[in-house]
Amino acid sequence: MALRTKCIKHPLGDSDGWRISVMSHHTLDDGITHDPDITPEMYDEHCTRLSNPLLVGPLKRNEISWGAFEERFLSYLKSPNVRSRLHSLVKLAETSDVTILCVEETPEHCHRRLIAEACKEINPQLEIIIE
């Protein structure tokens, strides 16, 4: 089984398995207006614990750099509550296909990649497919 990452707006794939949105909100860049292109049919679960709106907002508004965001987000992933959710995600991905979703088109500057990499640290045998 595998853990995939992809843009929530990309088409559903046969190998996606359980689709988890890791977005803090399904909004436009203003953080308030609902994004009409994101509907509940696009994901099976919405896990806000794997996002940090206190960091995402400043990043979207260019108030912090990607490097600063990445450093702070990796620290956030180490908090006990979030670490517990990462372990649950790894266990699920060990037995079935799972795809974590965010709105960023590519993973280079997206927290979903950081989540996948943290899961790989928990289980180095876990197959990670980053789209």
C-alpha positions in Angstrom: 0.0 0.0 0.0 1.0 3.6 -0.4 0.7 7.1 0.8 0.1 9.6 -2.1 -0.1 13.3 -2.1 -1.8 15.4 -4.8 -3.7 18.6 -5.5 -7.3 18.3 -4.3 -8.4 19.8 -7.6 -6.7 17.1 -9.7 -9.0 14.3 -10.9 -9.8 11.4 -8.7 -7.5 8.4 -9.5 -8.2 4.7 -9.3 -5.3 4.2 -6.9 -6.1 7.2 -4.6 -7.8 5.0 -2.0 -9.0 7.0 1.0 -8.7 10.7 0.2 -7.9 13.0 3.1 -7.9 16.8 2.8 -5.2 18.3 5.0 -6.3 21.8 4.3 -7.2 24.0 7.3 -10.2 25.4 5.3 -11.6 24.9 1.9 -11.4 28.6 1.0 -10.0 30.9 -1.6 -6.7 32.7 -0.8 -8.6 35.2 1.4 -9.1 32.5 3.9 -12.8 33.4 4.2 -14.6 32.8 1.0 -15.5 29.1 0.3 -13.7 27.8 -2.8 -16.6 26.7 -5.0 -14.2 24.3 -6.9 -13.7 22.2 -3.7 -16.7 20.0 -2.9 -17.2 17.2 -0.3 -17.2 14.6 -3.1 -13.5 15.4 -3.7 -12.4 13.9 -0.4 -13.4 11.2 2.2 -12.1 12.9 5.3 -11.1 16.5 6.2 -8.3 16.4 8.8 -7.6 20.0 9.9 -5.2 18.7 12.6 -2.6 18.1 9.9 -2.7 21.8 8.9 -1.8 24.9 10.9 -3.8 27.9 9.9 -1.6 30.1 12.1 1.2 29.3 9.7 -0.7 28.9 6.4 -2.3 32.4 6.5 1.1 34.2 6.9 2.6 32.1 4.2 -0.3 32.9 1.8 0.1 36.6 2.6 3.8 36.4 2.0 4.5 37.5 5.6 6.9 34.5 6.1 9.1 32.7 3.7 8.7 29.1 2.6 11.9 28.3 4.6 10.4 29.8 7.8 7.1 28.1 7.2 8.8 24.7 6.7 10.8 25.1 9.9 7.8 26.0 12.0 5.5 23.4 10.4 8.0 20.6 11.0 8.1 21.7 14.6 4.3 21.7 14.7 4.3 18.1 13.3 6.3 17.1 16.4 3.6 18.2 18.9 2.1 15.1 20.6 -1.5 15.6 19.3 -0.3 16.0 15.7 2.3 13.2 16.0 -0.5 10.9 17.2 -2.5 11.7 14.0 0.6 11.1 11.9 1.0 7.6 13.4 -2.7 6.9 12.6 -2.2 8.0 9.1 0.9 5.7 8.7 -1.1 2.7 10.1 -3.9 3.4 7.6 -1.4 3.7 4.7 0.2 0.4 5.8 -3.0 -1.5 5.0 -4.7 0.5 2.2 -4.0 3.2 -0.3 -4.3 6.8 1.1 -4.0 10.1 -0.6 -3.5 13.4 1.2 -4.8 16.4 -0.5 -4.1 20.2 -0.5 -4.8 23.0 -3.0 -1.2 23.7 -4.0 -0.7 22.5 -7.6 2.8 21.1 -6.9 4.3 19.7 -3.7 7.5 21.7 -3.5 6.0 24.4 -1.4 3.1 22.5 0.1 2.7 21.2 3.6 1.3 17.8 2.2 4.9 16.9 1.2 6.2 17.7 4.6 3.4 15.5 6.1 4.3 12.6 3.7 8.0 13.0 4.6 7.2 12.9 8.3 5.2 9.7 7.7 8.2 8.2 5.9 10.3 8.9 9.0 7.8 7.0 11.2 7.9 4.0 8.8 10.8 4.0 6.3 9.2 1.1 4.4 6.1 3.1 3.6 5.9 3.9 -0.1 5.4 7.6 -0.7 4.2 8.8 -4.1 4.3 12.6 -4.4 2.3 14.1 -7.3 
